[in-house]
Structure formats: structure tokens, C-alpha cells
Amino acid sequence: MSLTISISDGPLDELRPDVWPPDGAGAILSFDGLVRAREGDGTISALDYQAYEPMARHMLEEIARDLIQRHGLIAMHIHHSRGRVGVGECSFRLLVAAPHRKEALAAMDEFIDRLKRDVPIWKKPVWGN
């Protein structure tokens, strides 16, 4: 089992294929969360992310380890931005590796729901273009 968690400043770089996939994976899922130009009824130019980082890392690891165990995953890679991320840029990336697609799909969906509900990372819109 492999697990990496990182929180870094600004938008995320492109995925490096040389670090993925792990051995034994029959399903690899990649999710990139991008900043949209609309927030509610208004137009934004960016989102500013803030995190209570010690607790955010702890919660990300707790959620990941639970899902790895329950879904029999091979690996997870979690990367979230802090600070300003512009429209069209990536602020969150989740990679999931599992022996089969059903486990990978279920784990990815549940991880994102729990991240939004339980992890102390907040976003604030930067209004206008």
C-alpha cells in the first residue's frame, strides 16, 4: 500500500507519469479539481484556499487509510492547493489505484465527499476577471 499526501502553494503542476501507476493496479483513476469561472451567481478570477494544515493532513490521512483498507486499494495520491489558484487551474488532485474499477470508483467518490465535509480546507472567491 502506498499513500502520499501533499498541500502546496498555488496551482498544481501537471501529473508526472513516471511516479504512477503502482504494481498490481487493474484500475487507475485520476481526478483533477479545476477552478470554475462561476461561483454562485458571480464571476470569479480565482479562489484563495486556506487550510488548518496539521488537522487537514491528519484528516486526509485518516480518510485515505480508511478507504484503502475498506476498498482494498493499492495506492492513493492526494494533493491540494493552498493560496491563490486561478480559473482553469488545478487545485486538487486525487489518484486512486485498485485491483478492480468498482473499488477505485467507490473510493474516489467517497473520498471527495468526505474531503468536502470533514477536512479543514476553505476557499474564498476572488471576484471579477
C-alpha positions as CSV (number, residue, x, y, z in Angstrom):
1,M,0.0,0.0,0.0
2,S,1.3,3.4,-0.9
3,L,-0.1,6.8,0.3
4,T,1.2,10.3,-0.4
5,I,-0.4,13.5,0.8
6,S,0.7,17.0,0.0
7,I,-0.5,20.5,0.4
8,S,1.4,23.1,-1.6
9,D,1.2,26.8,-2.6
10,G,-0.6,27.8,-5.8
11,P,-2.0,25.7,-8.6
12,L,-0.9,22.1,-9.1
13,D,1.6,21.0,-11.8
14,E,0.8,18.5,-14.4
15,L,0.7,14.9,-13.3
16,R,4.1,13.2,-13.7
17,P,3.5,9.8,-15.3
18,D,6.9,8.5,-14.0
19,V,5.5,8.2,-10.5
20,W,2.4,6.3,-11.4
21,P,1.0,3.6,-11.7
22,P,1.9,1.2,-8.9
23,D,2.4,-2.6,-9.5
24,G,-0.7,-4.7,-9.3
25,A,-3.2,-2.0,-10.4
26,G,-6.0,-3.1,-12.6
27,A,-7.7,0.3,-12.4
28,I,-6.1,3.8,-12.1
29,L,-8.4,6.8,-11.6
30,S,-7.3,10.4,-11.7
31,F,-9.4,13.3,-10.7
32,D,-8.4,16.9,-11.1
33,G,-10.5,19.6,-9.5
34,L,-10.3,22.8,-11.5
35,V,-11.4,26.3,-10.5
36,R,-14.5,27.3,-12.4
37,A,-15.2,30.9,-13.6
38,R,-18.5,31.0,-11.8
39,E,-19.1,30.9,-8.1
40,G,-22.8,31.1,-7.3
41,D,-24.2,33.9,-9.4
42,G,-20.9,35.8,-9.9
43,T,-17.8,35.6,-12.0
44,I,-14.5,35.0,-10.3
45,S,-10.9,35.2,-11.3
46,A,-9.5,32.8,-8.7
47,L,-10.1,31.0,-5.4
48,D,-8.0,31.6,-2.3
49,Y,-7.5,28.4,-0.3
50,Q,-6.7,28.3,3.4
51,A,-6.0,25.3,5.4
52,Y,-5.5,24.4,9.1
53,E,-2.7,22.3,7.8
54,P,-1.9,20.0,10.8
55,M,-5.5,18.9,11.1
56,A,-6.0,18.9,7.3
57,R,-3.1,16.5,6.8
58,H,-4.4,14.3,9.7
59,M,-7.9,14.1,8.3
60,L,-6.7,13.5,4.7
61,E,-4.6,10.6,6.0
62,E,-7.4,9.2,8.2
63,I,-9.9,9.2,5.3
64,A,-7.3,7.7,2.9
65,R,-6.3,4.9,5.3
66,D,-9.9,4.0,6.0
67,L,-10.7,3.8,2.2
68,I,-7.6,1.9,1.4
69,Q,-8.5,-0.7,4.0
70,R,-12.2,-0.9,3.2
71,H,-11.9,-0.9,-0.6
72,G,-8.6,-2.9,-0.9
73,L,-6.8,-0.1,-2.7
74,I,-3.2,-0.4,-3.8
75,A,-2.4,3.3,-3.6
76,M,-3.7,6.8,-3.2
77,H,-2.0,10.1,-4.0
78,I,-3.7,13.3,-2.6
79,H,-2.5,16.8,-3.5
80,H,-4.4,20.0,-2.5
81,S,-3.5,23.6,-3.1
82,R,-3.3,26.4,-0.6
83,G,-3.2,30.1,-1.6
84,R,-4.4,31.5,-4.9
85,V,-5.5,29.3,-7.8
86,G,-6.7,30.9,-10.9
87,V,-9.7,30.0,-13.1
88,G,-8.9,26.9,-15.1
89,E,-6.1,25.8,-12.9
90,C,-6.0,22.6,-10.8
91,S,-6.5,23.0,-7.0
92,F,-7.0,19.3,-6.1
93,R,-5.8,16.0,-7.5
94,L,-6.7,12.5,-6.3
95,L,-5.2,9.4,-7.8
96,V,-6.5,6.0,-6.8
97,A,-5.1,2.6,-7.8
98,A,-7.0,-0.6,-7.1
99,P,-7.1,-4.2,-8.5
100,H,-10.5,-3.5,-10.0
101,R,-12.6,-0.5,-11.2
102,K,-15.5,-0.8,-8.8
103,E,-13.4,-0.4,-5.7
104,A,-11.5,2.5,-7.3
105,L,-14.7,4.3,-8.3
106,A,-16.3,3.8,-5.0
107,A,-13.3,5.0,-3.1
108,M,-12.8,8.1,-5.2
109,D,-16.4,9.2,-4.9
110,E,-16.4,8.7,-1.1
111,F,-13.0,10.4,-0.6
112,I,-14.2,13.6,-2.4
113,D,-17.4,13.7,-0.3
114,R,-15.5,13.3,2.9
115,L,-12.9,15.8,2.0
116,K,-15.5,18.5,1.4
117,R,-17.4,17.6,4.6
118,D,-14.6,16.9,7.1
119,V,-11.2,18.4,6.1
120,P,-10.4,22.0,7.3
121,I,-9.6,23.5,3.9
122,W,-11.6,26.5,2.9
123,K,-12.0,28.5,-0.3
124,K,-12.7,32.2,-0.7
125,P,-13.7,33.6,-4.2
126,V,-11.7,36.4,-5.8
127,W,-14.4,38.3,-7.6
128,G,-14.1,39.7,-11.1
129,N,-12.0,39.0,-14.1
